[in-house]
Amino acid sequence: MTEGNFVDYVKIHVTSGKGGKGSVHLHREKFITKGGPDGGDGGRGGHVIIRGNPNLWTLLPLKFKRHLKAEHGGAGSKGRSSGADGKDIYIDVPLGTVVKDSETTETLFEITEAGQEEIVAEGGMGGRGNWHFKSSTNQTPRYAQPGVDGQERDITIELKVLADVGLVGFPNAGKSTLLSVITAAKPKIADYEFTTLKPNLGIVAYRDYKTFVMADIPGIIEGAAEGKGLGHYFLRHIERNSLLLFLVPADAKDIVKEYEILLDELRRYNPEMLDKDRLVAISKCDMLDDELKAEMKAELDKDLKAPYIFISSVAQMGLTELKDTLWKMLNA
């Protein structure tokens, strides 16, 4: 999927259908000139329903459909016949989608399962026909209820990528390169910061035809939790990942400090993120000789409070060990 086709945030206006009006009808037949009331009820207005679709990866289909309206209910008729219910509208979204009320920013629900359906705007109830209102003192009521109006609201739909492993790191740490080497994904790769502006997903092929999904999250910068840069857009995608793989380049000034800054950004955005399993990958290690690597290892053993591994995507070093470690952690 190209970067331009990955849409993870849309605002749309939804309107459910109005209920049909009840019928005011008096029964008339040959030889029955003054039958009683027999007006039927109006049909329910159509709902607007959000539905989880596991075959979707993006909100692109909604990008150009900003107004969605369900059908109105049909009016009641004679012989106590009810009007037809309005046709419901289904909005298919990928799994991992959060739906919010645009005005209050309140989270209405989350779609996490295939086929999950949630009503975002209820159709109006149909009006009752005049036969409901007959009584001993009013045997021929000549009124019925109108249908109830449908709901109208603005909603915000956000996608939080669902993946087994999320790649976390500063811009230009080598996340896209790693994804391109161990999966069939083809993310944009260049030697400048913020090359990746949208998450990229790839399927990692493991032993015995087993697979797991890895997501390349756009680079985090210090202050992202406060919304600096595109912090909130990037950080929300990490919430859905089972395991976090922190990527820190071997030529970083201070590997432990970089890791702690990344960890602190996650903590400030959502403390629950720290409950996820974590692994640190020291990337670009083909630049290190054995002596320098041993020296760095001694420092990391002492100061880095997380399991770590040395890798090089370009030189294909440590990638088998990385996949083995990730698989064990995912299936622990």
Contacts in CASP RR format, 6 or more apart in sequence:
PFRMAT RR
TARGET T0000
AUTHOR 0000-0000-0000
METHOD contacts of the structure
MODEL  1
MTEGNFVDYVKIHVTSGKGGKGSVHLHREKFITKGGPDGGDGGRGGHVII
RGNPNLWTLLPLKFKRHLKAEHGGAGSKGRSSGADGKDIYIDVPLGTVVK
DSETTETLFEITEAGQEEIVAEGGMGGRGNWHFKSSTNQTPRYAQPGVDG
QERDITIELKVLADVGLVGFPNAGKSTLLSVITAAKPKIADYEFTTLKPN
LGIVAYRDYKTFVMADIPGIIEGAAEGKGLGHYFLRHIERNSLLLFLVPA
DAKDIVKEYEILLDELRRYNPEMLDKDRLVAISKCDMLDDELKAEMKAEL
DKDLKAPYIFISSVAQMGLTELKDTLWKMLNA
1 57 0 8 1.000
1 58 0 8 1.000
1 200 0 8 1.000
1 201 0 8 1.000
3 187 0 8 1.000
3 188 0 8 1.000
3 196 0 8 1.000
3 197 0 8 1.000
3 198 0 8 1.000
3 200 0 8 1.000
4 198 0 8 1.000
5 58 0 8 1.000
5 60 0 8 1.000
6 57 0 8 1.000
6 58 0 8 1.000
6 60 0 8 1.000
6 198 0 8 1.000
6 199 0 8 1.000
6 200 0 8 1.000
7 58 0 8 1.000
7 59 0 8 1.000
7 60 0 8 1.000
7 62 0 8 1.000
7 63 0 8 1.000
7 159 0 8 1.000
8 58 0 8 1.000
8 59 0 8 1.000
8 158 0 8 1.000
8 159 0 8 1.000
8 161 0 8 1.000
8 198 0 8 1.000
8 199 0 8 1.000
8 233 0 8 1.000
8 237 0 8 1.000
9 59 0 8 1.000
9 156 0 8 1.000
9 157 0 8 1.000
9 158 0 8 1.000
9 159 0 8 1.000
9 233 0 8 1.000
10 59 0 8 1.000
10 62 0 8 1.000
10 63 0 8 1.000
10 66 0 8 1.000
10 156 0 8 1.000
10 157 0 8 1.000
11 66 0 8 1.000
11 102 0 8 1.000
11 154 0 8 1.000
11 155 0 8 1.000
11 156 0 8 1.000
11 157 0 8 1.000
12 62 0 8 1.000
12 65 0 8 1.000
12 66 0 8 1.000
12 67 0 8 1.000
12 68 0 8 1.000
12 91 0 8 1.000
12 154 0 8 1.000
12 155 0 8 1.000
12 157 0 8 1.000
13 66 0 8 1.000
13 67 0 8 1.000
13 68 0 8 1.000
13 152 0 8 1.000
13 153 0 8 1.000
13 154 0 8 1.000
13 155 0 8 1.000
14 48 0 8 1.000
14 68 0 8 1.000
14 69 0 8 1.000
14 89 0 8 1.000
14 91 0 8 1.000
14 120 0 8 1.000
14 121 0 8 1.000
14 151 0 8 1.000
14 152 0 8 1.000
14 153 0 8 1.000
14 154 0 8 1.000
14 155 0 8 1.000
15 48 0 8 1.000
15 67 0 8 1.000
15 68 0 8 1.000
15 69 0 8 1.000
15 70 0 8 1.000
15 121 0 8 1.000
15 150 0 8 1.000
15 151 0 8 1.000
15 152 0 8 1.000
16 45 0 8 1.000
16 46 0 8 1.000
16 47 0 8 1.000
16 48 0 8 1.000
16 70 0 8 1.000
16 121 0 8 1.000
16 122 0 8 1.000
16 123 0 8 1.000
16 124 0 8 1.000
16 150 0 8 1.000
16 151 0 8 1.000
16 152 0 8 1.000
17 45 0 8 1.000
17 46 0 8 1.000
17 69 0 8 1.000
17 70 0 8 1.000
17 71 0 8 1.000
17 72 0 8 1.000
17 73 0 8 1.000
17 86 0 8 1.000
17 123 0 8 1.000
17 124 0 8 1.000
17 150 0 8 1.000
18 45 0 8 1.000
18 72 0 8 1.000
18 73 0 8 1.000
18 123 0 8 1.000
18 124 0 8 1.000
18 147 0 8 1.000
18 148 0 8 1.000
18 149 0 8 1.000
18 150 0 8 1.000
19 42 0 8 1.000
19 43 0 8 1.000
19 44 0 8 1.000
19 45 0 8 1.000
19 72 0 8 1.000
19 73 0 8 1.000
19 74 0 8 1.000
19 86 0 8 1.000
19 123 0 8 1.000
19 124 0 8 1.000
19 125 0 8 1.000
19 126 0 8 1.000
19 127 0 8 1.000
19 147 0 8 1.000
19 148 0 8 1.000
19 149 0 8 1.000
19 150 0 8 1.000
20 42 0 8 1.000
20 43 0 8 1.000
20 44 0 8 1.000
20 45 0 8 1.000
20 72 0 8 1.000
20 73 0 8 1.000
20 74 0 8 1.000
20 75 0 8 1.000
20 76 0 8 1.000
20 83 0 8 1.000
20 126 0 8 1.000
20 127 0 8 1.000
20 146 0 8 1.000
20 147 0 8 1.000
21 42 0 8 1.000
21 75 0 8 1.000
21 76 0 8 1.000
21 126 0 8 1.000
21 127 0 8 1.000
21 144 0 8 1.000
21 145 0 8 1.000
21 146 0 8 1.000
21 147 0 8 1.000
22 39 0 8 1.000
22 40 0 8 1.000
22 41 0 8 1.000
22 42 0 8 1.000
22 75 0 8 1.000
22 76 0 8 1.000
22 126 0 8 1.000
22 127 0 8 1.000
22 128 0 8 1.000
22 129 0 8 1.000
22 130 0 8 1.000
22 144 0 8 1.000
22 145 0 8 1.000
22 146 0 8 1.000
22 147 0 8 1.000
23 39 0 8 1.000
23 40 0 8 1.000
23 41 0 8 1.000
23 42 0 8 1.000
23 75 0 8 1.000
23 76 0 8 1.000
23 77 0 8 1.000
23 78 0 8 1.000
23 81 0 8 1.000
23 129 0 8 1.000
23 130 0 8 1.000
23 144 0 8 1.000
24 37 0 8 1.000
24 39 0 8 1.000
24 129 0 8 1.000
24 130 0 8 1.000
24 141 0 8 1.000
24 142 0 8 1.000
24 143 0 8 1.000
24 144 0 8 1.000
25 37 0 8 1.000
25 38 0 8 1.000
25 39 0 8 1.000
25 40 0 8 1.000
25 77 0 8 1.000
25 78 0 8 1.000
25 79 0 8 1.000
25 130 0 8 1.000
26 34 0 8 1.000
26 35 0 8 1.000
26 36 0 8 1.000
26 37 0 8 1.000
26 38 0 8 1.000
26 140 0 8 1.000
26 142 0 8 1.000
27 35 0 8 1.000
27 36 0 8 1.000
27 37 0 8 1.000
27 38 0 8 1.000
27 78 0 8 1.000
27 79 0 8 1.000
28 35 0 8 1.000
29 35 0 8 1.000
34 140 0 8 1.000
36 131 0 8 1.000
36 134 0 8 1.000
36 139 0 8 1.000
36 140 0 8 1.000
37 129 0 8 1.000
37 130 0 8 1.000
37 131 0 8 1.000
37 133 0 8 1.000
37 134 0 8 1.000
37 140 0 8 1.000
37 141 0 8 1.000
38 78 0 8 1.000
38 79 0 8 1.000
38 80 0 8 1.000
38 131 0 8 1.000
39 76 0 8 1.000
39 77 0 8 1.000
39 78 0 8 1.000
39 79 0 8 1.000
39 80 0 8 1.000
39 81 0 8 1.000
39 129 0 8 1.000
39 130 0 8 1.000
39 131 0 8 1.000
39 144 0 8 1.000
40 76 0 8 1.000
40 77 0 8 1.000
40 78 0 8 1.000
40 79 0 8 1.000
40 80 0 8 1.000
40 81 0 8 1.000
40 82 0 8 1.000
40 83 0 8 1.000
40 128 0 8 1.000
40 129 0 8 1.000
40 130 0 8 1.000
40 131 0 8 1.000
40 144 0 8 1.000
41 76 0 8 1.000
41 82 0 8 1.000
41 83 0 8 1.000
41 126 0 8 1.000
41 127 0 8 1.000
41 128 0 8 1.000
41 129 0 8 1.000
41 132 0 8 1.000
42 73 0 8 1.000
42 74 0 8 1.000
42 75 0 8 1.000
42 76 0 8 1.000
42 82 0 8 1.000
42 83 0 8 1.000
42 126 0 8 1.000
42 127 0 8 1.000
42 128 0 8 1.000
42 129 0 8 1.000
42 147 0 8 1.000
43 73 0 8 1.000
43 74 0 8 1.000
43 75 0 8 1.000
43 76 0 8 1.000
43 82 0 8 1.000
43 83 0 8 1.000
43 84 0 8 1.000
43 85 0 8 1.000
43 86 0 8 1.000
43 126 0 8 1.000
43 127 0 8 1.000
44 73 0 8 1.000
44 85 0 8 1.000
44 86 0 8 1.000
44 123 0 8 1.000
44 124 0 8 1.000
44 125 0 8 1.000
44 126 0 8 1.000
45 70 0 8 1.000
45 71 0 8 1.000
45 72 0 8 1.000
45 73 0 8 1.000
45 85 0 8 1.000
45 86 0 8 1.000
45 123 0 8 1.000
45 124 0 8 1.000
45 125 0 8 1.000
45 126 0 8 1.000
45 150 0 8 1.000
46 70 0 8 1.000
46 71 0 8 1.000
46 72 0 8 1.000
46 73 0 8 1.000
46 85 0 8 1.000
46 86 0 8 1.000
46 87 0 8 1.000
46 88 0 8 1.000
46 89 0 8 1.000
46 123 0 8 1.000
46 124 0 8 1.000
47 70 0 8 1.000
47 88 0 8 1.000
47 89 0 8 1.000
47 119 0 8 1.000
47 121 0 8 1.000
47 122 0 8 1.000
47 123 0 8 1.000
48 68 0 8 1.000
48 70 0 8 1.000
48 88 0 8 1.000
48 89 0 8 1.000
48 91 0 8 1.000
48 119 0 8 1.000
48 120 0 8 1.000
48 121 0 8 1.000
48 123 0 8 1.000
49 88 0 8 1.000
49 89 0 8 1.000
49 90 0 8 1.000
49 91 0 8 1.000
49 117 0 8 1.000
49 118 0 8 1.000
49 119 0 8 1.000
49 120 0 8 1.000
50 90 0 8 1.000
50 91 0 8 1.000
50 93 0 8 1.000
50 97 0 8 1.000
50 99 0 8 1.000
50 109 0 8 1.000
50 111 0 8 1.000
50 117 0 8 1.000
50 118 0 8 1.000
50 120 0 8 1.000
50 157 0 8 1.000
51 90 0 8 1.000
51 91 0 8 1.000
51 92 0 8 1.000
51 93 0 8 1.000
51 111 0 8 1.000
51 115 0 8 1.000
51 116 0 8 1.000
51 117 0 8 1.000
51 118 0 8 1.000
52 92 0 8 1.000
52 93 0 8 1.000
52 94 0 8 1.000
52 95 0 8 1.000
52 97 0 8 1.000
52 111 0 8 1.000
52 113 0 8 1.000
52 114 0 8 1.000
52 115 0 8 1.000
52 116 0 8 1.000
52 117 0 8 1.000
53 92 0 8 1.000
53 93 0 8 1.000
53 94 0 8 1.000
53 95 0 8 1.000
53 114 0 8 1.000
53 115 0 8 1.000
54 94 0 8 1.000
54 95 0 8 1.000
54 114 0 8 1.000
56 92 0 8 1.000
56 93 0 8 1.000
56 94 0 8 1.000
57 94 0 8 1.000
57 201 0 8 1.000
58 94 0 8 1.000
58 159 0 8 1.000
59 93 0 8 1.000
59 94 0 8 1.000
59 97 0 8 1.000
59 157 0 8 1.000
59 159 0 8 1.000
61 92 0 8 1.000
62 91 0 8 1.000
62 93 0 8 1.000
62 157 0 8 1.000
68 89 0 8 1.000
68 91 0 8 1.000
69 89 0 8 1.000
70 86 0 8 1.000
70 87 0 8 1.000
70 88 0 8 1.000
70 89 0 8 1.000
70 121 0 8 1.000
70 123 0 8 1.000
71 86 0 8 1.000
71 87 0 8 1.000
71 89 0 8 1.000
72 86 0 8 1.000
73 83 0 8 1.000
73 84 0 8 1.000
73 85 0 8 1.000
73 86 0 8 1.000
73 126 0 8 1.000
74 83 0 8 1.000
74 84 0 8 1.000
74 85 0 8 1.000
74 86 0 8 1.000
75 83 0 8 1.000
76 82 0 8 1.000
76 83 0 8 1.000
76 129 0 8 1.000
77 83 0 8 1.000
80 131 0 8 1.000
90 117 0 8 1.000
91 120 0 8 1.000
93 111 0 8 1.000
93 157 0 8 1.000
93 159 0 8 1.000
94 111 0 8 1.000
94 159 0 8 1.000
94 162 0 8 1.000
95 111 0 8 1.000
95 112 0 8 1.000
95 113 0 8 1.000
95 114 0 8 1.000
95 162 0 8 1.000
96 110 0 8 1.000
96 111 0 8 1.000
96 112 0 8 1.000
96 159 0 8 1.000
96 160 0 8 1.000
96 161 0 8 1.000
96 162 0 8 1.000
96 240 0 8 1.000
97 110 0 8 1.000
97 111 0 8 1.000
97 157 0 8 1.000
97 158 0 8 1.000
97 159 0 8 1.000
97 160 0 8 1.000
98 107 0 8 1.000
98 109 0 8 1.000
98 110 0 8 1.000
98 111 0 8 1.000
98 157 0 8 1.000
98 158 0 8 1.000
98 159 0 8 1.000
98 160 0 8 1.000
99 107 0 8 1.000
99 108 0 8 1.000
99 109 0 8 1.000
99 110 0 8 1.000
99 111 0 8 1.000
99 118 0 8 1.000
99 120 0 8 1.000
99 155 0 8 1.000
99 156 0 8 1.000
99 157 0 8 1.000
99 158 0 8 1.000
100 106 0 8 1.000
100 107 0 8 1.000
100 108 0 8 1.000
100 155 0 8 1.000
100 156 0 8 1.000
100 157 0 8 1.000
100 158 0 8 1.000
101 108 0 8 1.000
101 153 0 8 1.000
101 154 0 8 1.000
101 155 0 8 1.000
101 156 0 8 1.000
102 153 0 8 1.000
102 154 0 8 1.000
102 155 0 8 1.000
102 156 0 8 1.000
103 153 0 8 1.000
103 154 0 8 1.000
105 156 0 8 1.000
108 118 0 8 1.000
108 120 0 8 1.000
108 155 0 8 1.000
109 118 0 8 1.000
111 118 0 8 1.000
112 162 0 8 1.000
120 153 0 8 1.000
120 155 0 8 1.000
121 150 0 8 1.000
121 151 0 8 1.000
121 152 0 8 1.000
121 153 0 8 1.000
122 150 0 8 1.000
122 151 0 8 1.000
123 148 0 8 1.000
123 150 0 8 1.000
123 151 0 8 1.000
124 147 0 8 1.000
124 148 0 8 1.000
124 149 0 8 1.000
124 150 0 8 1.000
124 151 0 8 1.000
125 147 0 8 1.000
125 148 0 8 1.000
126 145 0 8 1.000
126 147 0 8 1.000
126 148 0 8 1.000
127 144 0 8 1.000
127 145 0 8 1.000
127 146 0 8 1.000
127 147 0 8 1.000
127 148 0 8 1.000
128 144 0 8 1.000
128 145 0 8 1.000
129 144 0 8 1.000
129 145 0 8 1.000
130 141 0 8 1.000
130 142 0 8 1.000
130 143 0 8 1.000
130 144 0 8 1.000
132 144 0 8 1.000
133 141 0 8 1.000
133 143 0 8 1.000
133 144 0 8 1.000
134 140 0 8 1.000
134 141 0 8 1.000
158 236 0 8 1.000
160 236 0 8 1.000
160 237 0 8 1.000
160 239 0 8 1.000
160 240 0 8 1.000
161 199 0 8 1.000
161 201 0 8 1.000
161 215 0 8 1.000
161 217 0 8 1.000
161 237 0 8 1.000
161 240 0 8 1.000
161 241 0 8 1.000
162 213 0 8 1.000
162 240 0 8 1.000
162 241 0 8 1.000
163 201 0 8 1.000
163 213 0 8 1.000
163 214 0 8 1.000
163 215 0 8 1.000
163 240 0 8 1.000
163 241 0 8 1.000
163 242 0 8 1.000
164 212 0 8 1.000
164 213 0 8 1.000
164 214 0 8 1.000
164 241 0 8 1.000
164 242 0 8 1.000
164 243 0 8 1.000
164 326 0 8 1.000
164 330 0 8 1.000
165 204 0 8 1.000
165 212 0 8 1.000
165 213 0 8 1.000
165 214 0 8 1.000
165 215 0 8 1.000
165 241 0 8 1.000
165 242 0 8 1.000
165 243 0 8 1.000
165 244 0 8 1.000
165 245 0 8 1.000
165 326 0 8 1.000
165 330 0 8 1.000
166 214 0 8 1.000
166 215 0 8 1.000
166 216 0 8 1.000
166 217 0 8 1.000
166 238 0 8 1.000
166 241 0 8 1.000
166 243 0 8 1.000
166 244 0 8 1.000
166 245 0 8 1.000
167 175 0 8 1.000
167 178 0 8 1.000
167 179 0 8 1.000
167 214 0 8 1.000
167 215 0 8 1.000
167 216 0 8 1.000
167 217 0 8 1.000
167 245 0 8 1.000
167 247 0 8 1.000
168 217 0 8 1.000
168 220 0 8 1.000
168 238 0 8 1.000
168 244 0 8 1.000
168 245 0 8 1.000
168 246 0 8 1.000
168 247 0 8 1.000
168 262 0 8 1.000
168 266 0 8 1.000
169 175 0 8 1.000
169 217 0 8 1.000
169 219 0 8 1.000
169 220 0 8 1.000
169 246 0 8 1.000
169 247 0 8 1.000
169 248 0 8 1.000
169 262 0 8 1.000
170 219 0 8 1.000
170 220 0 8 1.000
170 221 0 8 1.000
170 248 0 8 1.000
170 258 0 8 1.000
170 262 0 8 1.000
171 193 0 8 1.000
171 194 0 8 1.000
171 195 0 8 1.000
171 218 0 8 1.000
171 219 0 8 1.000
171 221 0 8 1.000
172 191 0 8 1.000
172 192 0 8 1.000
172 193 0 8 1.000
172 195 0 8 1.000
173 219 0 8 1.000
173 247 0 8 1.000
173 248 0 8 1.000
173 249 0 8 1.000
173 283 0 8 1.000
174 247 0 8 1.000
174 249 0 8 1.000
174 283 0 8 1.000
174 284 0 8 1.000
174 313 0 8 1.000
175 196 0 8 1.000
175 216 0 8 1.000
175 217 0 8 1.000
175 219 0 8 1.000
175 247 0 8 1.000
176 187 0 8 1.000
176 188 0 8 1.000
176 189 0 8 1.000
176 195 0 8 1.000
176 196 0 8 1.000
176 200 0 8 1.000
176 216 0 8 1.000
177 189 0 8 1.000
177 313 0 8 1.000
177 314 0 8 1.000
178 216 0 8 1.000
178 247 0 8 1.000
178 281 0 8 1.000
178 283 0 8 1.000
178 311 0 8 1.000
178 313 0 8 1.000
179 185 0 8 1.000
179 187 0 8 1.000
179 200 0 8 1.000
179 202 0 8 1.000
179 214 0 8 1.000
179 216 0 8 1.000
180 186 0 8 1.000
180 187 0 8 1.000
180 189 0 8 1.000
180 313 0 8 1.000
181 313 0 8 1.000
181 314 0 8 1.000
181 316 0 8 1.000
181 319 0 8 1.000
182 204 0 8 1.000
182 214 0 8 1.000
182 313 0 8 1.000
182 319 0 8 1.000
182 322 0 8 1.000
182 323 0 8 1.000
183 202 0 8 1.000
183 203 0 8 1.000
183 204 0 8 1.000
183 205 0 8 1.000
183 214 0 8 1.000
184 202 0 8 1.000
184 203 0 8 1.000
185 200 0 8 1.000
185 201 0 8 1.000
185 202 0 8 1.000
185 216 0 8 1.000
187 196 0 8 1.000
187 200 0 8 1.000
187 216 0 8 1.000
188 195 0 8 1.000
188 196 0 8 1.000
189 195 0 8 1.000
194 218 0 8 1.000
194 219 0 8 1.000
196 216 0 8 1.000
196 218 0 8 1.000
196 219 0 8 1.000
197 218 0 8 1.000
197 230 0 8 1.000
198 218 0 8 1.000
199 215 0 8 1.000
199 216 0 8 1.000
199 217 0 8 1.000
199 218 0 8 1.000
199 237 0 8 1.000
200 215 0 8 1.000
200 216 0 8 1.000
201 213 0 8 1.000
201 214 0 8 1.000
201 215 0 8 1.000
201 216 0 8 1.000
202 213 0 8 1.000
202 214 0 8 1.000
202 215 0 8 1.000
202 216 0 8 1.000
203 211 0 8 1.000
203 212 0 8 1.000
203 213 0 8 1.000
203 214 0 8 1.000
204 211 0 8 1.000
204 212 0 8 1.000
204 213 0 8 1.000
204 214 0 8 1.000
204 323 0 8 1.000
204 326 0 8 1.000
205 211 0 8 1.000
206 212 0 8 1.000
206 323 0 8 1.000
206 327 0 8 1.000
210 327 0 8 1.000
212 326 0 8 1.000
212 327 0 8 1.000
212 330 0 8 1.000
214 245 0 8 1.000
215 237 0 8 1.000
215 241 0 8 1.000
217 234 0 8 1.000
217 237 0 8 1.000
217 238 0 8 1.000
218 230 0 8 1.000
218 233 0 8 1.000
218 234 0 8 1.000
219 234 0 8 1.000
220 231 0 8 1.000
220 234 0 8 1.000
220 235 0 8 1.000
220 262 0 8 1.000
220 265 0 8 1.000
221 228 0 8 1.000
221 229 0 8 1.000
221 231 0 8 1.000
222 228 0 8 1.000
222 261 0 8 1.000
222 265 0 8 1.000
223 231 0 8 1.000
223 265 0 8 1.000
224 231 0 8 1.000
224 232 0 8 1.000
224 234 0 8 1.000
224 235 0 8 1.000
224 265 0 8 1.000
224 269 0 8 1.000
225 231 0 8 1.000
225 235 0 8 1.000
225 264 0 8 1.000
225 265 0 8 1.000
225 266 0 8 1.000
225 267 0 8 1.000
225 268 0 8 1.000
225 269 0 8 1.000
226 268 0 8 1.000
232 269 0 8 1.000
235 265 0 8 1.000
235 266 0 8 1.000
235 269 0 8 1.000
235 270 0 8 1.000
238 244 0 8 1.000
238 266 0 8 1.000
238 273 0 8 1.000
239 270 0 8 1.000
239 272 0 8 1.000
239 273 0 8 1.000
241 276 0 8 1.000
242 276 0 8 1.000
242 277 0 8 1.000
242 330 0 8 1.000
243 276 0 8 1.000
243 277 0 8 1.000
243 278 0 8 1.000
243 279 0 8 1.000
243 326 0 8 1.000
243 329 0 8 1.000
243 330 0 8 1.000
244 266 0 8 1.000
244 273 0 8 1.000
244 276 0 8 1.000
244 277 0 8 1.000
244 278 0 8 1.000
244 279 0 8 1.000
245 278 0 8 1.000
245 279 0 8 1.000
245 280 0 8 1.000
245 281 0 8 1.000
245 326 0 8 1.000
246 259 0 8 1.000
246 262 0 8 1.000
246 263 0 8 1.000
246 278 0 8 1.000
246 279 0 8 1.000
246 280 0 8 1.000
246 281 0 8 1.000
246 306 0 8 1.000
247 281 0 8 1.000
247 283 0 8 1.000
248 255 0 8 1.000
248 258 0 8 1.000
248 259 0 8 1.000
248 280 0 8 1.000
248 281 0 8 1.000
248 282 0 8 1.000
248 283 0 8 1.000
249 282 0 8 1.000
249 283 0 8 1.000
249 284 0 8 1.000
250 282 0 8 1.000
250 283 0 8 1.000
250 284 0 8 1.000
250 285 0 8 1.000
250 287 0 8 1.000
250 288 0 8 1.000
250 296 0 8 1.000
250 310 0 8 1.000
251 284 0 8 1.000
251 287 0 8 1.000
252 258 0 8 1.000
255 282 0 8 1.000
255 296 0 8 1.000
255 300 0 8 1.000
255 304 0 8 1.000
256 299 0 8 1.000
256 300 0 8 1.000
256 303 0 8 1.000
256 304 0 8 1.000
259 280 0 8 1.000
259 304 0 8 1.000
259 306 0 8 1.000
263 274 0 8 1.000
266 273 0 8 1.000
266 274 0 8 1.000
267 273 0 8 1.000
267 274 0 8 1.000
277 329 0 8 1.000
277 332 0 8 1.000
278 306 0 8 1.000
278 307 0 8 1.000
279 306 0 8 1.000
279 307 0 8 1.000
279 308 0 8 1.000
279 309 0 8 1.000
279 325 0 8 1.000
279 326 0 8 1.000
279 329 0 8 1.000
280 304 0 8 1.000
280 306 0 8 1.000
280 307 0 8 1.000
280 308 0 8 1.000
280 309 0 8 1.000
281 308 0 8 1.000
281 309 0 8 1.000
281 310 0 8 1.000
281 311 0 8 1.000
281 322 0 8 1.000
282 296 0 8 1.000
282 300 0 8 1.000
282 308 0 8 1.000
282 309 0 8 1.000
282 310 0 8 1.000
282 311 0 8 1.000
283 311 0 8 1.000
283 312 0 8 1.000
283 313 0 8 1.000
284 312 0 8 1.000
284 314 0 8 1.000
285 293 0 8 1.000
285 310 0 8 1.000
285 311 0 8 1.000
285 312 0 8 1.000
285 317 0 8 1.000
286 312 0 8 1.000
286 314 0 8 1.000
286 315 0 8 1.000
286 317 0 8 1.000
288 296 0 8 1.000
288 310 0 8 1.000
293 310 0 8 1.000
300 308 0 8 1.000
307 325 0 8 1.000
309 318 0 8 1.000
309 321 0 8 1.000
309 322 0 8 1.000
309 325 0 8 1.000
310 317 0 8 1.000
310 318 0 8 1.000
311 317 0 8 1.000
311 318 0 8 1.000
311 319 0 8 1.000
311 321 0 8 1.000
311 322 0 8 1.000
312 318 0 8 1.000
313 319 0 8 1.000
END
